[in-house]
Amino acid sequence: MKMKNAVLLLLTSFIWGTAFVAQSLGMDYMGPFVFNGLRNIIAGVALLPVIWLLPRILKEEKKKASEKSGKDLVLGGLLCGLCLFAGSSLQQVGIQYTTVGKAGFIVTFYIVLVPLFGIFLGKKMGWKIWMSVGIALAGLYFLCLTETLTIGFGEFLTFLSAVVFSFHILVVDHFAPKVDGTKLACVQFFFCGLICVIPSVLFESFQLSLLKEGLIPLLYAAILSSGVGFTLQIVGQKDMNPAIASLILSLEATFSVLAGWVILGERLTAREKLGCLLMFGAILLVQLPEPKKVLRQEEQYDS
């Protein structure tokens, strides 16, 4: 594992984790659909130069596009954009009713849900997956449920966003091998931004003066979280063990809690801290490869 790759992925998880603060602050100046719409359109624009620069940075030759690449790019971008719209909208609304730290950990639950949903795609699940799901559910219980066994509205919406993001990852996994990943991200951002226009016009009001006041958190979420974060992930994962890479990226949840504590002054109860620890343990467990797979991967990356 190259130190440079590890640093880039650590920076990615830091950007994604602290972006929850930007999303929370953005709600003081604009509605969730306006925020997400502007965020995704700006992110799409920010990725346009990346599409040109990234192959040159990685020193990769351009591959010849297949006949279906254009159709796959549009279809994949549309489906990914729909999932991103649903997931980010649920997350953005949910953040208004819960803390940044709790939202960060609940959203990271998608790392456990992805292999679970993989059953319907014919993928086998071992004991490690079932144990991870059980631990994560216990973590969600302590993190979200009150002593009266009721779940908060914000936590419920955030959990639904984790479910949607699980489908988003599976859709990306299907289309990513067929098209350029950066182009797919760019197209999905534009589709998501355009879809957000509809509910923002129907349900929200927008004042240009407030946009100026909320410009910093908006740009942070758009350019750094979406544009820069996605690019760092691609560069950082190059020639790196994917199990180690995913472990570093899962620190996003930890950074979201720390950012909420340092910047927003949020506090977690002992019960909620226990829930965070259980969920983080489940996230780590589900991403640890089997010993034989680790050996094969090390041989592969050493060769």
C-alpha positions in Angstrom: 0.0 0.0 0.0 1.4 3.4 -1.0 1.4 6.1 1.6 0.2 8.6 -1.0 -2.9 6.5 -1.7 -3.7 6.1 2.0 -3.4 9.9 2.5 -5.6 10.6 -0.4 -8.3 8.2 0.8 -8.1 9.5 4.3 -8.6 13.1 3.0 -11.6 11.8 1.0 -13.2 10.4 4.1 -12.5 13.6 6.0 -14.1 15.7 3.2 -17.2 13.4 3.1 -17.5 13.3 6.9 -17.3 17.1 7.4 -19.7 17.7 4.5 -22.5 16.7 6.9 -21.8 20.0 8.7 -22.0 21.9 5.5 -25.3 20.2 4.6 -26.7 21.1 8.1 -25.6 24.7 7.9 -27.0 25.0 4.4 -30.4 24.4 5.7 -30.3 27.8 7.5 -30.4 29.6 4.1 -32.3 27.4 1.7 -34.6 24.4 1.4 -33.2 20.9 1.0 -34.3 20.6 -2.7 -32.8 23.9 -3.6 -29.6 23.0 -1.8 -29.3 19.6 -3.4 -30.2 21.0 -6.9 -27.5 23.7 -6.8 -25.0 21.3 -5.2 -25.3 18.7 -7.9 -25.3 21.1 -10.8 -22.2 22.8 -9.4 -20.6 19.4 -8.8 -21.3 18.4 -12.4 -19.7 21.6 -13.7 -16.7 21.0 -11.4 -16.2 17.5 -12.8 -16.0 18.7 -16.5 -12.4 19.7 -16.2 -11.7 16.6 -14.2 -12.9 14.4 -17.1 -10.2 16.0 -19.3 -7.4 16.1 -16.7 -7.8 12.7 -14.9 -6.6 10.4 -17.8 -3.6 12.6 -18.1 -2.9 12.6 -14.3 -3.1 8.8 -14.2 -1.2 8.6 -17.6 -3.9 6.3 -19.1 -4.7 6.0 -22.7 -8.2 6.7 -23.8 -10.1 3.6 -24.5 -12.2 3.2 -27.6 -15.9 3.7 -26.8 -18.1 0.8 -27.6 -21.3 1.2 -29.7 -23.5 1.0 -26.5 -21.2 3.2 -24.4 -23.3 6.4 -25.1 -26.5 4.7 -24.3 -25.1 3.1 -21.2 -23.7 6.4 -20.1 -27.1 8.1 -20.4 -29.1 5.3 -18.9 -26.7 4.7 -16.1 -26.5 8.5 -15.4 -30.3 8.7 -15.3 -30.7 5.7 -13.0 -27.8 6.8 -10.7 -29.2 10.4 -10.8 -32.6 9.1 -9.7 -31.1 7.1 -6.8 -28.9 10.1 -5.8 -31.9 12.4 -5.9 -33.9 10.1 -3.6 -31.1 9.3 -1.3 -29.7 12.8 -0.9 -33.2 14.4 -0.5 -34.0 12.0 2.3 -30.7 12.7 3.9 -30.9 16.4 3.5 -34.4 16.6 5.0 -33.5 14.2 7.8 -30.5 16.2 8.9 -32.9 19.0 9.9 -34.3 16.7 12.6 -31.2 14.9 13.9 -27.6 15.6 14.7 -24.8 15.6 12.2 -22.9 12.8 14.0 -25.9 10.4 14.1 -26.8 11.1 10.5 -23.2 10.3 9.5 -23.2 6.9 11.2 -26.7 5.9 10.0 -26.0 6.8 6.4 -22.8 4.6 6.6 -25.1 1.7 7.3 -25.3 1.3 3.5 -21.9 -0.6 3.7 -23.8 -3.4 5.4 -26.9 -3.2 3.3 -25.1 -3.5 0.0 -23.9 -7.1 0.5 -27.3 -7.9 2.1 -29.1 -6.8 -1.0 -26.6 -8.7 -3.1 -28.5 -11.9 -2.2 -31.2 -10.9 -4.8 -28.4 -10.7 -7.4 -27.4 -14.3 -6.7 -24.4 -13.5 -4.4 -23.8 -15.7 -1.4 -23.6 -14.3 2.1 -21.3 -15.9 4.8 -21.5 -15.7 8.5 -19.5 -12.5 8.6 -22.3 -10.6 6.7 -25.0 -11.9 9.0 -23.0 -11.0 12.1 -22.3 -7.5 10.7 -26.0 -6.9 10.0 -26.9 -8.0 13.5 -24.3 -5.8 15.1 -25.4 -2.8 12.9 -29.0 -3.3 13.9 -28.1 -3.3 17.5 -26.1 -0.1 16.9 -29.1 1.5 15.2 -31.3 0.6 18.2 -29.0 2.4 20.7 -28.3 5.3 18.3 -31.9 6.0 17.0 -34.5 4.5 19.4 -35.4 6.3 22.6 -36.1 4.6 25.9 -39.8 4.6 24.9 -39.0 2.5 21.8 -39.8 5.3 19.3 -37.5 6.3 16.5 -37.0 10.0 15.6 -38.3 11.4 12.3 -34.8 12.5 11.3 -33.2 9.1 12.0 -35.9 7.4 10.1 -35.4 9.5 7.0 -31.7 9.1 7.3 -32.0 5.4 7.5 -34.2 5.4 4.4 -31.5 7.4 2.6 -29.0 4.7 3.5 -31.3 2.1 1.9 -31.5 4.2 -1.3 -27.8 4.7 -1.4 -27.4 1.0 -1.2 -29.3 0.7 -4.5 -27.3 3.6 -5.8 -24.0 1.6 -5.2 -25.4 -1.5 -6.9 -26.5 0.6 -9.9 -23.1 2.2 -10.1 -21.5 -1.2 -9.8 -23.5 -2.4 -12.8 -22.7 0.5 -15.1 -19.2 1.5 -14.0 -17.5 -1.3 -16.0 -19.3 -0.2 -19.1 -18.5 3.5 -19.1 -16.0 6.0 -17.8 -16.5 6.4 -14.0 -15.9 10.2 -13.9 -18.3 10.8 -16.8 -20.9 8.6 -15.2 -20.6 10.7 -12.0 -20.8 13.9 -14.0 -24.0 12.8 -15.8 -25.7 11.6 -12.6 -24.9 15.0 -10.9 -26.6 16.9 -13.8 -29.6 14.6 -13.8 -30.0 14.8 -10.0 -29.7 18.6 -10.1 -32.4 18.9 -12.8 -34.8 16.5 -11.0 -34.4 18.6 -7.8 -35.7 21.6 -9.7 -39.3 20.2 -9.8 -39.9 19.8 -6.0 -37.9 23.0 -5.2 -40.3 25.0 -7.4 -43.4 23.3 -6.1 -42.6 23.2 -2.4 -39.9 25.7 -1.6 -39.2 29.4 -1.8 -35.9 30.8 -2.7 -34.3 34.2 -2.0 -31.2 35.2 -3.9 -30.0 37.2 -0.9 -29.9 34.0 1.2 -27.9 32.2 -1.4 -25.0 34.6 -0.8 -25.0 33.9 2.9 -25.2 30.2 2.4 -22.7 30.1 -0.4 -19.7 28.7 1.6 -21.5 25.5 2.9 -23.1 25.1 -0.6 -19.7 25.2 -2.4 -18.1 23.0 0.2 -20.7 20.3 -0.3 -20.7 20.7 -4.1 -17.1 21.2 -5.1 -15.2 19.5 -2.2 -17.6 16.7 -1.2 -18.9 15.8 -4.6 -16.3 17.0 -7.1 -12.9 16.8 -5.3 -14.0 13.9 -3.0 -15.0 11.7 -6.0 -11.7 12.5 -7.8 -9.5 11.7 -4.8 -11.3 8.4 -4.4 -10.5 7.4 -7.9 -6.9 8.4 -7.7 -6.4 7.0 -4.2 -7.9 3.6 -5.0 -5.6 3.1 -8.0 -3.3 0.0 -7.5 -4.5 -0.3 -3.9 -6.0 -3.2 -2.0 -9.8 -2.5 -2.1 -10.4 -3.9 1.3 -7.9 -1.5 2.9 -9.3 1.4 0.8 -12.9 0.8 1.9 -11.7 0.6 5.6 -10.1 4.0 5.3 -13.2 5.5 3.5 -15.5 4.2 6.2 -13.9 6.7 8.6 -16.3 9.2 7.0 -18.7 8.3 9.9 -16.1 9.1 12.5 -15.2 12.4 11.0 -18.9 13.4 10.8 -19.2 12.9 14.6 -16.0 14.8 15.3 -17.1 17.6 13.0 -20.5 17.9 14.6 -18.8 18.0 18.0 -16.1 20.5 17.2 -17.9 22.9 14.8 -21.6 22.6 15.9 -21.0 21.7 19.5 -23.2 18.6 19.3 -23.1 16.1 22.1 -23.8 12.4 22.1 -25.2 10.5 25.1 -23.5 7.3 26.4 -26.3 5.3 24.8 -25.7 7.0 21.4 -21.9 6.6 21.7 -22.4 2.9 22.2 -24.6 2.8 19.1 -21.9 4.5 17.1 -19.2 2.0 18.3 -21.4 -0.9 17.4 -22.2 0.4 13.9 -18.5 1.3 13.3 -17.6 -2.3 14.3 -20.1 -3.7 11.9 -18.8 -1.5 9.1 -15.2 -2.7 9.8 -16.3 -6.4 10.1 -18.2 -6.5 6.8 -15.3 -5.0 4.9 -12.6 -7.4 6.2 -11.8 -10.0 3.5 -11.4 -13.7 4.3 -7.8 -14.8 5.0 -7.5 -16.6 1.7 -8.8 -13.6 -0.2 -6.3 -11.3 1.6 -3.4 -13.6 0.6 -4.6 -13.7 -3.0 -5.1 -9.9 -3.1 -1.6 -9.3 -1.6 -0.1 -11.6 -4.2 -2.0 -9.7 -6.9 -0.9 -6.3 -5.8 2.6 -7.3 -5.2 3.0 -8.8 -8.7 
